[in-house]
């Protein structure tokens, strides 16, 4: 799989983005919320690192990813299709993804979503849940902590692009 995002840019973004992605997954598991501070941290990382590692025209155009995805996320949230934190995280993650990598990202997301959903449901139904008593996601019924899939998707995309980028 080849990526439009350069390996160098992905490698620069990854060490800064990875802790935020892990924070998002953990927070959504624990409280079924993605903190605004995590979303703002992701945007801040792009604003600081982006102009260093991306050509300036690409950097600017990718900011439109944030705006378009935020608008779509607001609509999806209003329609009850996703949580507000999920929508904000997707928007904040948007600038990190090259437009030409959208299909690869969708494939990565599909695999990560299936794996994280299965892992969450197995852990919830077994004594493994006792390792983290009181997590809201254990008692959330049919709801799923989408941050558990969204965070790792962005991290895995950057990791793979760092190995196979343009």
C-alpha positions as CSV (number, residue, x, y, z in Angstrom):
1,X,0.0,0.0,0.0
2,X,1.5,3.3,-1.0
3,X,0.6,6.6,0.7
4,X,0.4,10.1,-0.7
5,X,1.6,11.4,2.7
6,X,5.4,11.4,2.7
7,X,7.2,9.0,5.0
8,X,9.1,11.9,6.5
9,X,6.0,14.0,7.3
10,X,4.3,10.9,8.9
11,X,7.4,10.2,10.9
12,X,7.5,13.7,12.2
13,X,3.8,13.7,13.1
14,X,3.7,10.2,14.7
15,X,5.5,10.8,18.0
16,X,3.4,13.8,18.8
17,X,0.1,12.4,17.6
18,X,0.5,8.9,19.1
19,X,0.1,9.9,22.8
20,X,-3.1,11.9,21.9
21,X,-4.5,8.9,20.1
22,X,-3.9,6.7,23.1
23,X,-5.4,9.3,25.4
24,X,-8.5,9.5,23.2
25,X,-9.0,5.7,23.2
26,X,-8.4,5.4,27.0
27,X,-10.7,8.4,27.8
28,X,-13.5,7.1,25.6
29,X,-13.2,3.6,27.2
30,X,-13.2,5.1,30.7
31,X,-15.8,7.8,30.4
32,X,-17.4,7.5,26.9
33,X,-16.1,11.0,26.2
34,X,-13.3,12.4,24.1
35,X,-11.9,15.4,25.9
36,X,-11.8,18.8,24.1
37,X,-8.2,19.1,25.3
38,X,-7.2,16.1,23.3
39,X,-8.9,17.5,20.2
40,X,-7.2,20.9,20.7
41,X,-3.9,19.2,21.2
42,X,-4.2,17.4,17.9
43,X,-5.0,20.6,16.1
44,X,-2.1,22.3,17.9
45,X,0.3,19.6,16.7
46,X,-0.8,20.1,13.2
47,X,-0.5,23.8,13.4
48,X,3.0,23.6,14.8
49,X,4.5,20.6,13.0
50,X,2.6,20.9,9.7
51,X,4.3,23.9,8.2
52,X,7.7,22.3,9.0
53,X,7.1,19.0,7.3
54,X,4.5,19.8,4.5
55,X,4.8,22.1,1.5
56,X,2.9,25.3,2.5
57,X,0.2,24.9,-0.2
58,X,-0.6,21.3,1.1
59,X,-0.5,22.6,4.7
60,X,-3.1,25.2,3.9
61,X,-5.4,23.0,1.9
62,X,-5.4,20.4,4.6
63,X,-6.8,22.9,7.0
64,X,-9.9,22.8,4.8
65,X,-10.2,19.1,5.8
66,X,-10.7,20.2,9.3
67,X,-13.4,22.7,8.4
68,X,-15.3,20.3,6.0
69,X,-15.1,17.3,8.4
70,X,-16.2,19.5,11.3
71,X,-19.3,20.7,9.4
72,X,-20.1,17.1,8.4
73,X,-19.6,15.9,12.0
74,X,-21.9,18.6,13.3
75,X,-24.6,17.4,10.9
76,X,-24.0,13.7,11.8
77,X,-24.1,14.5,15.5
78,X,-27.3,16.5,15.2
79,X,-28.8,13.5,13.3
80,X,-27.7,11.2,16.2
81,X,-25.2,9.3,14.0
82,X,-22.2,10.0,16.2
83,X,-21.1,11.7,19.4
84,X,-19.8,15.2,19.4
85,X,-16.4,14.1,20.6
86,X,-16.1,11.6,17.8
87,X,-17.0,14.4,15.3
88,X,-14.5,16.8,16.7
89,X,-11.7,14.2,16.8
90,X,-12.4,13.2,13.2
91,X,-12.2,16.9,12.2
92,X,-9.0,17.4,14.1
93,X,-7.5,14.3,12.5
94,X,-8.4,15.4,9.0
95,X,-5.5,17.6,8.3
96,X,-3.0,14.8,9.0
97,X,-4.5,12.7,6.2
98,X,-3.6,13.3,2.6
99,X,-6.7,13.5,0.4
100,X,-5.3,10.8,-1.9
101,X,-5.0,8.5,1.1
102,X,-8.8,8.5,1.9
103,X,-9.4,5.0,0.5
104,X,-6.4,3.6,2.5
105,X,-7.6,5.4,5.6
106,X,-11.1,3.9,5.2
107,X,-9.6,0.4,4.9
108,X,-7.5,0.9,8.0
109,X,-10.5,2.3,9.9
110,X,-12.6,-0.7,8.9
111,X,-10.1,-3.2,10.1
112,X,-9.4,-1.3,13.3
113,X,-13.1,-0.8,14.0
114,X,-13.8,-4.5,13.7
115,X,-10.9,-5.4,15.9
116,X,-11.6,-2.8,18.6
117,X,-15.3,-3.6,18.6
118,X,-14.6,-7.3,19.0
119,X,-12.0,-6.7,21.7
120,X,-14.2,-4.4,23.6
121,X,-17.2,-6.7,23.6
122,X,-15.1,-9.7,24.6
123,X,-13.4,-7.8,27.4
124,X,-16.8,-6.4,28.6
125,X,-18.3,-9.9,28.7
126,X,-15.4,-11.6,30.6
127,X,-13.5,-11.0,33.9
128,X,-11.1,-8.8,31.9
129,X,-13.4,-6.0,32.7
130,X,-12.4,-6.2,36.3
131,X,-9.0,-4.8,35.3
132,X,-10.7,-1.5,34.9
133,X,-13.7,-1.4,37.2
134,X,-16.1,1.5,36.8
135,X,-15.4,2.2,33.2
136,X,-18.5,3.7,31.6
137,X,-18.1,1.8,28.4
138,X,-18.7,-1.5,30.2
139,X,-22.2,-0.3,31.1
140,X,-23.0,1.6,27.9
141,X,-25.4,-1.0,26.5
142,X,-25.2,-1.0,22.7
143,X,-23.1,2.1,22.6
144,X,-19.5,1.7,21.6
145,X,-16.6,4.0,22.6
146,X,-15.6,5.0,19.0
147,X,-12.4,6.7,20.2
148,X,-11.1,3.2,20.7
149,X,-11.2,2.8,17.0
150,X,-10.6,6.4,15.9
151,X,-7.4,7.0,17.8
152,X,-5.7,3.9,16.7
153,X,-6.8,4.4,13.1
154,X,-4.9,7.8,12.9
155,X,-1.9,6.3,14.7
156,X,-1.8,3.3,12.4
157,X,-2.2,5.4,9.3
158,X,0.8,7.6,10.3
159,X,2.8,4.5,11.2
160,X,2.1,2.8,7.9
161,X,2.7,6.0,5.9
162,X,6.0,6.5,7.7
163,X,7.1,3.1,6.3
164,X,5.5,3.4,2.8
165,X,4.9,7.1,2.2
166,X,5.7,9.0,-1.0
